[in-house]
């Protein structure tokens, strides 16, 4: 067990200094008081650290960075913006840059690639258009740096293509950048 001395500053000061109860004087009256062992013991709390901890189950609490959607010969990789960017930012984190570079390595040679930025509906529509485009540009820059031969088309959609309608649940899925590509036909 851990003993923590919890002496309230106001209580100690209140024991040492008292304000005069007389309305006709502004002088403070000082009381000569000593803090005793009994006072200290009365102001301590016994804590059991084992009882103050909680076991957490992290299963199901992890958010995936990406989700892949396959339709015939087209693949769309949906990147979660909440893990790529800080709030109201279009600067990729270092970890996000690495994840986008890994994604680039899996895109077939000669593929035409679309990079589409999306936001939720919170805030001004024109601001969201700009933010979605800047985020798509940031992802496209890493793709181009990693794979210079890719043909990239970059678009910011703002809040026009919501996956979750406003008021119908968590808006996080709306904040995303999607990277789409077809396998070249040969």
BALOBA-1460 file (C-alpha; in Angstrom, 3 decimals):
// residues 186
<rec num="1" residu="x" x="0.000" y="0.000" z="0.000"/>
<rec num="2" residu="x" x="1.095" y="3.495" z="-0.658"/>
<rec num="3" residu="x" x="0.496" y="6.281" z="1.794"/>
<rec num="4" residu="x" x="0.021" y="9.686" z="0.281"/>
<rec num="5" residu="x" x="0.041" y="12.723" z="2.474"/>
<rec num="6" residu="x" x="-2.775" y="14.883" z="1.261"/>
<rec num="7" residu="x" x="-2.648" y="18.123" z="3.170"/>
<rec num="8" residu="x" x="-4.802" y="20.764" z="1.625"/>
<rec num="9" residu="x" x="-2.922" y="24.026" z="1.239"/>
<rec num="10" residu="x" x="-5.992" y="26.020" z="2.124"/>
<rec num="11" residu="x" x="-6.383" y="24.051" z="5.359"/>
<rec num="12" residu="x" x="-2.804" y="24.651" z="6.432"/>
<rec num="13" residu="x" x="-3.018" y="28.321" z="5.586"/>
<rec num="14" residu="x" x="-6.328" y="28.537" z="7.379"/>
<rec num="15" residu="x" x="-4.726" y="27.093" z="10.517"/>
<rec num="16" residu="x" x="-1.807" y="29.522" z="10.358"/>
<rec num="17" residu="x" x="-3.542" y="32.738" z="9.342"/>
<rec num="18" residu="x" x="-6.930" y="33.966" z="10.435"/>
<rec num="19" residu="x" x="-8.559" y="37.153" z="9.283"/>
<rec num="20" residu="x" x="-9.853" y="39.496" z="11.935"/>
<rec num="21" residu="x" x="-13.571" y="39.272" z="12.456"/>
<rec num="22" residu="x" x="-13.765" y="42.926" z="13.366"/>
<rec num="23" residu="x" x="-15.205" y="45.135" z="10.641"/>
<rec num="24" residu="x" x="-13.356" y="48.202" z="11.881"/>
<rec num="25" residu="x" x="-9.810" y="46.884" z="11.319"/>
<rec num="26" residu="x" x="-7.893" y="45.691" z="8.249"/>
<rec num="27" residu="x" x="-5.163" y="44.014" z="10.259"/>
<rec num="28" residu="x" x="-4.623" y="40.268" z="9.993"/>
<rec num="29" residu="x" x="-4.266" y="38.268" z="13.154"/>
<rec num="30" residu="x" x="-1.634" y="35.541" z="13.115"/>
<rec num="31" residu="x" x="-2.012" y="32.385" z="15.132"/>
<rec num="32" residu="x" x="1.082" y="30.551" z="16.230"/>
<rec num="33" residu="x" x="0.169" y="26.980" z="15.210"/>
<rec num="34" residu="x" x="2.231" y="23.855" z="14.908"/>
<rec num="35" residu="x" x="1.429" y="20.995" z="12.509"/>
<rec num="36" residu="x" x="1.338" y="17.858" z="14.622"/>
<rec num="37" residu="x" x="1.781" y="14.214" z="13.699"/>
<rec num="38" residu="x" x="-1.901" y="13.697" z="14.534"/>
<rec num="39" residu="x" x="-2.867" y="16.383" z="11.996"/>
<rec num="40" residu="x" x="-0.700" y="14.721" z="9.328"/>
<rec num="41" residu="x" x="-2.139" y="11.264" z="10.035"/>
<rec num="42" residu="x" x="-5.676" y="12.629" z="9.905"/>
<rec num="43" residu="x" x="-5.005" y="14.090" z="6.449"/>
<rec num="44" residu="x" x="-3.512" y="10.971" z="4.818"/>
<rec num="45" residu="x" x="-5.226" y="8.382" z="2.669"/>
<rec num="46" residu="x" x="-4.245" y="4.740" z="2.241"/>
<rec num="47" residu="x" x="-4.294" y="3.714" z="-1.411"/>
<rec num="48" residu="x" x="-4.126" y="0.232" z="-2.861"/>
<rec num="49" residu="x" x="-2.584" y="0.604" z="-6.319"/>
<rec num="50" residu="x" x="-3.835" y="-2.862" z="-7.368"/>
<rec num="51" residu="x" x="-7.422" y="-1.775" z="-6.803"/>
<rec num="52" residu="x" x="-6.877" y="1.439" z="-8.770"/>
<rec num="53" residu="x" x="-5.866" y="-0.277" z="-12.026"/>
<rec num="54" residu="x" x="-8.132" y="-1.579" z="-14.764"/>
<rec num="55" residu="x" x="-7.314" y="-4.258" z="-17.313"/>
<rec num="56" residu="x" x="-8.014" y="-3.031" z="-20.831"/>
<rec num="57" residu="x" x="-9.014" y="-5.222" z="-23.740"/>
<rec num="58" residu="x" x="-7.689" y="-3.605" z="-26.923"/>
<rec num="59" residu="x" x="-9.285" y="-6.147" z="-29.261"/>
<rec num="60" residu="x" x="-11.632" y="-4.431" z="-31.637"/>
<rec num="61" residu="x" x="-10.294" y="-0.988" z="-30.761"/>
<rec num="62" residu="x" x="-7.679" y="-0.799" z="-33.482"/>
<rec num="63" residu="x" x="-8.410" y="1.364" z="-36.516"/>
<rec num="64" residu="x" x="-6.969" y="0.035" z="-39.748"/>
<rec num="65" residu="x" x="-4.952" y="2.491" z="-41.829"/>
<rec num="66" residu="x" x="-6.400" y="1.157" z="-45.033"/>
<rec num="67" residu="x" x="-9.261" y="-0.808" z="-46.480"/>
<rec num="68" residu="x" x="-9.035" y="-2.397" z="-49.922"/>
<rec num="69" residu="x" x="-12.060" y="-2.613" z="-52.215"/>
<rec num="70" residu="x" x="-11.750" y="-4.828" z="-55.292"/>
<rec num="71" residu="x" x="-14.181" y="-4.533" z="-58.205"/>
<rec num="72" residu="x" x="-13.341" y="-6.650" z="-61.249"/>
<rec num="73" residu="x" x="-9.952" y="-5.354" z="-62.425"/>
<rec num="74" residu="x" x="-10.063" y="-2.154" z="-60.356"/>
<rec num="75" residu="x" x="-8.683" y="-1.794" z="-56.846"/>
<rec num="76" residu="x" x="-9.369" y="1.105" z="-54.485"/>
<rec num="77" residu="x" x="-7.335" y="1.448" z="-51.322"/>
<rec num="78" residu="x" x="-9.156" y="3.659" z="-48.820"/>
<rec num="79" residu="x" x="-6.694" y="5.369" z="-46.461"/>
<rec num="80" residu="x" x="-8.064" y="6.713" z="-43.180"/>
<rec num="81" residu="x" x="-7.205" y="10.420" z="-42.988"/>
<rec num="82" residu="x" x="-7.417" y="10.408" z="-39.185"/>
<rec num="83" residu="x" x="-4.294" y="8.202" z="-39.137"/>
<rec num="84" residu="x" x="-2.498" y="9.939" z="-42.013"/>
<rec num="85" residu="x" x="-2.863" y="13.559" z="-40.942"/>
<rec num="86" residu="x" x="-3.215" y="15.635" z="-37.811"/>
<rec num="87" residu="x" x="-6.497" y="17.515" z="-37.394"/>
<rec num="88" residu="x" x="-6.919" y="20.275" z="-40.000"/>
<rec num="89" residu="x" x="-3.581" y="19.401" z="-41.617"/>
<rec num="90" residu="x" x="-2.421" y="18.085" z="-44.976"/>
<rec num="91" residu="x" x="1.069" y="17.139" z="-43.738"/>
<rec num="92" residu="x" x="1.590" y="13.369" z="-43.683"/>
<rec num="93" residu="x" x="3.116" y="11.908" z="-40.548"/>
<rec num="94" residu="x" x="6.366" y="9.953" z="-41.033"/>
<rec num="95" residu="x" x="4.528" y="6.704" z="-40.328"/>
<rec num="96" residu="x" x="1.900" y="7.633" z="-42.925"/>
<rec num="97" residu="x" x="4.596" y="8.426" z="-45.498"/>
<rec num="98" residu="x" x="5.997" y="4.931" z="-44.973"/>
<rec num="99" residu="x" x="2.572" y="3.321" z="-45.326"/>
<rec num="100" residu="x" x="1.868" y="5.222" z="-48.565"/>
<rec num="101" residu="x" x="5.299" y="4.227" z="-49.929"/>
<rec num="102" residu="x" x="4.482" y="0.579" z="-49.113"/>
<rec num="103" residu="x" x="1.180" y="0.978" z="-50.953"/>
<rec num="104" residu="x" x="3.013" y="2.410" z="-53.975"/>
<rec num="105" residu="x" x="5.215" y="-0.682" z="-54.170"/>
<rec num="106" residu="x" x="2.097" y="-2.816" z="-54.739"/>
<rec num="107" residu="x" x="0.735" y="-0.796" z="-57.660"/>
<rec num="108" residu="x" x="1.346" y="-2.538" z="-61.011"/>
<rec num="109" residu="x" x="3.773" y="-0.971" z="-63.479"/>
<rec num="110" residu="x" x="1.997" y="1.216" z="-66.028"/>
<rec num="111" residu="x" x="-1.165" y="1.584" z="-63.952"/>
<rec num="112" residu="x" x="-3.159" y="4.798" z="-64.163"/>
<rec num="113" residu="x" x="-3.682" y="5.896" z="-60.561"/>
<rec num="114" residu="x" x="-6.395" y="8.130" z="-59.127"/>
<rec num="115" residu="x" x="-5.898" y="9.850" z="-55.784"/>
<rec num="116" residu="x" x="-9.151" y="11.196" z="-54.350"/>
<rec num="117" residu="x" x="-9.324" y="13.241" z="-51.153"/>
<rec num="118" residu="x" x="-12.501" y="13.449" z="-49.070"/>
<rec num="119" residu="x" x="-13.594" y="15.238" z="-45.887"/>
<rec num="120" residu="x" x="-16.551" y="15.089" z="-43.550"/>
<rec num="121" residu="x" x="-19.261" y="17.760" z="-43.641"/>
<rec num="122" residu="x" x="-17.995" y="19.671" z="-40.620"/>
<rec num="123" residu="x" x="-16.968" y="23.195" z="-41.548"/>
<rec num="124" residu="x" x="-17.167" y="25.328" z="-44.671"/>
<rec num="125" residu="x" x="-17.641" y="23.507" z="-47.983"/>
<rec num="126" residu="x" x="-14.998" y="25.476" z="-49.894"/>
<rec num="127" residu="x" x="-12.494" y="24.972" z="-47.066"/>
<rec num="128" residu="x" x="-13.200" y="21.220" z="-47.125"/>
<rec num="129" residu="x" x="-12.684" y="21.169" z="-50.914"/>
<rec num="130" residu="x" x="-9.262" y="22.752" z="-50.444"/>
<rec num="131" residu="x" x="-8.300" y="20.482" z="-47.518"/>
<rec num="132" residu="x" x="-9.328" y="17.338" z="-49.391"/>
<rec num="133" residu="x" x="-7.257" y="18.405" z="-52.415"/>
<rec num="134" residu="x" x="-4.193" y="19.234" z="-50.298"/>
<rec num="135" residu="x" x="-4.427" y="15.850" z="-48.575"/>
<rec num="136" residu="x" x="-4.779" y="14.046" z="-51.913"/>
<rec num="137" residu="x" x="-1.766" y="16.023" z="-53.217"/>
<rec num="138" residu="x" x="0.298" y="14.950" z="-50.185"/>
<rec num="139" residu="x" x="-0.470" y="11.266" z="-50.807"/>
<rec num="140" residu="x" x="0.171" y="11.688" z="-54.554"/>
<rec num="141" residu="x" x="3.555" y="13.289" z="-53.830"/>
<rec num="142" residu="x" x="4.707" y="10.212" z="-51.907"/>
<rec num="143" residu="x" x="3.386" y="7.912" z="-54.634"/>
<rec num="144" residu="x" x="5.248" y="9.921" z="-57.304"/>
<rec num="145" residu="x" x="8.425" y="10.020" z="-55.215"/>
<rec num="146" residu="x" x="8.306" y="6.268" z="-54.632"/>
<rec num="147" residu="x" x="7.153" y="5.292" z="-58.127"/>
<rec num="148" residu="x" x="8.018" y="8.081" z="-60.615"/>
<rec num="149" residu="x" x="6.510" y="6.196" z="-63.585"/>
<rec num="150" residu="x" x="2.941" y="6.179" z="-62.294"/>
<rec num="151" residu="x" x="0.338" y="8.309" z="-64.078"/>
<rec num="152" residu="x" x="-1.480" y="10.183" z="-61.297"/>
<rec num="153" residu="x" x="-4.822" y="11.999" z="-61.424"/>
<rec num="154" residu="x" x="-5.510" y="13.930" z="-58.211"/>
<rec num="155" residu="x" x="-8.938" y="15.238" z="-57.141"/>
<rec num="156" residu="x" x="-10.318" y="16.808" z="-53.985"/>
<rec num="157" residu="x" x="-14.000" y="16.016" z="-53.433"/>
<rec num="158" residu="x" x="-14.509" y="17.804" z="-50.123"/>
<rec num="159" residu="x" x="-17.738" y="16.652" z="-48.515"/>
<rec num="160" residu="x" x="-19.595" y="15.706" z="-51.724"/>
<rec num="161" residu="x" x="-19.093" y="11.903" z="-51.456"/>
<rec num="162" residu="x" x="-19.896" y="11.055" z="-47.845"/>
<rec num="163" residu="x" x="-19.831" y="7.403" z="-46.800"/>
<rec num="164" residu="x" x="-21.769" y="8.238" z="-43.624"/>
<rec num="165" residu="x" x="-24.454" y="10.908" z="-43.887"/>
<rec num="166" residu="x" x="-24.322" y="13.773" z="-41.398"/>
<rec num="167" residu="x" x="-26.117" y="12.839" z="-38.182"/>
<rec num="168" residu="x" x="-26.127" y="9.108" z="-38.969"/>
<rec num="169" residu="x" x="-23.048" y="8.089" z="-37.017"/>
<rec num="170" residu="x" x="-19.309" y="8.523" z="-36.697"/>
<rec num="171" residu="x" x="-17.975" y="10.846" z="-39.404"/>
<rec num="172" residu="x" x="-14.429" y="9.364" z="-39.396"/>
<rec num="173" residu="x" x="-15.019" y="7.159" z="-42.487"/>
<rec num="174" residu="x" x="-15.748" y="10.313" z="-44.502"/>
<rec num="175" residu="x" x="-12.248" y="11.657" z="-43.795"/>
<rec num="176" residu="x" x="-10.205" y="9.623" z="-46.238"/>
<rec num="177" residu="x" x="-7.913" y="9.535" z="-49.255"/>
<rec num="178" residu="x" x="-8.635" y="6.838" z="-51.825"/>
<rec num="179" residu="x" x="-5.990" y="5.494" z="-54.186"/>
<rec num="180" residu="x" x="-7.471" y="3.657" z="-57.172"/>
<rec num="181" residu="x" x="-5.806" y="1.811" z="-60.020"/>
<rec num="182" residu="x" x="-6.512" y="-0.730" z="-62.763"/>
<rec num="183" residu="x" x="-4.202" y="-3.529" z="-63.630"/>
<rec num="184" residu="x" x="-2.818" y="-2.883" z="-67.110"/>
<rec num="185" residu="x" x="-4.305" y="-5.119" z="-69.777"/>
<rec num="186" residu="x" x="-1.784" y="-6.967" z="-71.798"/>
